[in-house]
């Protein structure tokens, strides 16, 4: 694939960070091709890679404008820093490949919600918004959520994280030949529960060829853990999981025994319960918990009565991470 012909879409582009990096990588690849061609005796050709190959969808008007500016500034910087001279016209140009709209729900006709169209591209990249199913109504409003659920009801479970709608839309474009590959970020919850059903659909119509199951990520100034997933129609033969070559990447983003195919055992009926459910955000940082557990109290009771280790299924089955919580019911 020629770098100058590649079309890339970020359907939740924000201020353009992913597209900025994409353009830098495409320009680097083009430069490598130019230099190699010169060493083989071919005449130098004019660079063709530019912002016009990038597509963005963003619902926030300010971010929509900022993304285009970020991409153009990055383009001009690359040209100058890599010895390709100065552009004759350094003015930032408008980009008709960017759209300011909702990427997953078209309400231009409120009585007849539609699935928004995404452009035909070679690759889709991005970091769609994370929002748990239980928090959607508070953040997006009942009317919006009801229409979203109704439109996508056969493809995305209502309990799934908001980012899953971007995964399903990208999958459908790959299935219909409107895109070759997609690489998206997700909350770690995509590895299990309702959210994992979008990965099931990806495996049914194509395959996952790349994944980072647990990666540190800075989001709004806070360190969180995310999953990264690359998928296609199944053409890619190599699989890369957490930096290692594997034979297969399962829907839970593991390469071990495929526990996603596990079924309930009749013998275990009535022997298990969903466990405790937090009544609020009572988590305690590990350093704070360690300090509290060593401090005495005037009444003589230890803090360990209420500062207790807390585990969920992910801690037990996927990774071990020390976590503490204030549990007043244990007193």
N, C-alpha and C positions, 0 to 999 in steps of 0.2 A: 504494500500500500504506500503510495507516494505521500510524503508529509504534507505537501501543498494541497492535497485533495481531501484530507481527513476532516470530518465534521464531528464536533463534540458538543454535547448538550449537558448543562447542569440545570435540572428542573427545579432546583431550590437554591438558586445561586447566591442569595444573600448579597454581600458586598463584593463578590467576585473572586474570593480567595482561591477556590478550586480551579476556576478558569484561568486565573493569573498563572498558577503553577503549570497548568496544562499547556498554555501558550509557550512558557519558558522551555518545557520539555520538547515540544514540537520544533521550536527554533533550534534547540541544541542538536536534535536529530538531523534537521536539515543542514546545519553547519557541518556536521560530521560527514554527511553525504557529499557536500560540496568539496570539502578538503580531500576526501578519498578520491573523488573523481579527478581532481587536479593532479594527484600523485600518479594516476593511471594515464595521464596525458590528455585527458578531456579538457576542453575549455571550460572556464568557470561559467556557471549559469546564474541568472538573476534569482535571488530568493523570492519565494512565493508565499511562504507561511505568514499568516497575519490574523488579526482579530476577527476578520470576516468569516473565519472558519468556526468560530465559537458561537454557541447558542445558549441563551439563558432564559429561565422563567423565574420571576420573582413577584410576590404579591405586594410587598412593601414598596411604595413609590420612591422613597428616598434611597433604599438599598438598590433598587432597580437602576437608578441614575448613577449611583456610586460604582456599581459593578462595571458598567461600561467605561467609566473613567479609569478604574483600576486596570482594566485590561489594556486600554490604549497607552496609559503611562508605562505599564510593564513592557509593552511592545517597543516603545520609543527608547526606553532604558536599555533593553537587550541590544537593539541595533547599535547604539552608541558604545556600550561596554564591550561588544564583540568585534569592533573594528569594521563595521559595515557602513561607516560614515554617518552623516546626519540626514534625516528625512528632509526632502525639499519642502514638504508641507507638514510641519509638526503639529498643526491644529488637530485637536481631538475631534474625530468625526462621529456623527450619530450612527448607531448600529441598528439596522432593521431586523437583525437576527435575535434581538432580545425582546421579550414580551413581559409586560407588567400585568399579571393575572394570577388567579388561583390555579395551581397545577393539577389539582385532583377533583375540583368541583366547580362546574360552570353554572353560575346562577344568573346569567344574563336574562333568562326566562325563569323567574323564581318558581313558577308553577310546573315547570318541566325541566328539572335539573339534568345536566348532561355531563358526560365524561370529557374533559378538555382534550383538545388535540395537542400532541407534541410533534415537533418536526421530525422528518426522516433524517437520521444521523448514523454515523459509524459507531460512536461510543457514547455512553451515558455515564457521567460521574457525579458525585455530590454527597452532601451531608444533609439529608432531609430532616425536618424537625422531629424531635422526640417528644412524645406526649402519651402517657399511659391511658389505656381505655377508660379507666375510672375517673380520669381528670379532664376528659375532653369536654364534657358538658359545662363544667365550671369555666374553662378557658375559651371555648368556641361558641357556647350558647346552644340551647336545646334545639332550636329550629335548624341551625346549620348541621348539627350532629345527626339529627333525624334524617335529613336529606342525604347526608354522606352515607349513612348506614344503608338507606334504601337503595341508593345507586350502586353500591359496591357489595350488596348483601350476598351475592353468589360467589364472590371471589375473595373477600377479606372479612374475617370474623369481626363482629362488633367489639369484641374484647381486645383486639389486637392494638399494638402501639400505632400511633399516627404515621410513623415512618414507613410502615408496612404498605401503605397505599402507593408510595413511590416505587417500592420493590415490585408490586404486582403490575403497575403500569409499565415499568421497564420490561418486565418479563413478557407482557403481552406484545410489546413492540418487537422484541426479539423473535417471538413465536411467529409473528406475521411478516417478518423480513424487513421491518423498518429500522432495525438497529442490529449491530453485530454482537456487541458486548456491553455489559454494564458493571460498574463497580460502585457500591454505595456503602455508607456507614449506617449502623443501626445500634439501637440500645442492645445490651446483652440479652435482654428478654426475648430477642428474636430466635434464640436457640431452643426455646421451650414454650409450652402453653399455646394460647391462641395465635400468638405472633408467628410461631414456627410454621403455621399452615401455609404462609406465603412461600417459605422455603420448600415445603412439600410440592407446591405447584411448580416452582422453578425446577425441581428435580424431575417432575413428570414431563415437562415440555422441553427441558434442556439439562444443564448440569452446572454444578459449582466447581470452578477450576482454581479458585484462590480464596483463602479466608484467613483472617486473624481473629481467633475466637475471643481473645481477651487482651485488649490493648488500652493503655493509658491514653486519655484524651482530655484536653483542657477545654471546658465548655462554660462560657460566661464567667471565666476566672476560676472555676472550680475544677478539680481533677476528678474525672469520672472514668469509667471503663466502658468501652464500646466493642462492637464486633464489626469487622470489615468483610464484605462479601463481593466476590467477582463471579459473574455467571454469564453463560452464553447458551447457544442452541445445542451444545454438546459436541461441538467440533474440536475443542481443545483436548489434547490427549494427556497433557501433564497436569498434575494436581499439586498445589502448594498450600500447605496448612501450617500456620505459625512458623514459616520459614523452612519447613522440611517437605521433601517430596513424599507424597503418599499415593496409595492406589485409588482411594476414594475419599471424598469429603461428604459425610452424612448431613442430614438436615439439622442436627444439633451442633454442627461445626466441629465434629470430632472425626477421627479416623479409626477409632477402636470399634469394638462390637457395636453394631447399629442398634442401640437401645430405643431408637424411635419406633422400632417395630414391635416393642414389647407389648404384651396384652395382660389385662388383669387376671389373676389366678382365682378361680372359684374358691380354692381352699383358704384364701386370705380375706374373704368377705367378713366384714364386721371386726377385723383385727387391726385396722388402721384408721386414723382420723386426720383431717387436714392440718392439725397442729394449731399453735397459737397465732392469733392475728393481732398485729400492733394497733393500739388505739390512737397512736400519734407518733410523731418523729422523736422518739426517746433514745435514739442511738447515741452512744458515747464514744468519742475518739479513743483509740487504743492507749495513747499516752495519758489521757485524762483518766481513763478507767484504771490504769496501773497506779496512778497517784491516789485515787480515791480508795482503792483496795488496801493501801498501806496506811491511810490516815485513821486515827482513832476518833471515837465519838464520845461526847460527855455522858450519854446514856448507856454506854458500854456495849451497844450492839455493833457488830461489824458492818461496814458498807457492803460486804459481799452478800448481805441479805437482800439487797435491792439492785446492786450492780452485778449483773449476771451475764455469762456468755450467751450469745444468741446465734443460732444457725438456722438456715433454711435449706431447702432441697438442693439448691445450687451449691451451697457450701459442702454438702455431703457427697454429691455425685459428680461435680465438675471440678471444683477447686476448693482448697482450704484457705479461708481467710478469717483471721481472728476478728470477731465483732462482739461488742458489748452493748447492753441496753439497760435502761432503768426500768425495773419490773416491780412496781409497788405491790402487786398481787401476791408476790412471793413472801411478803412479811406476814 
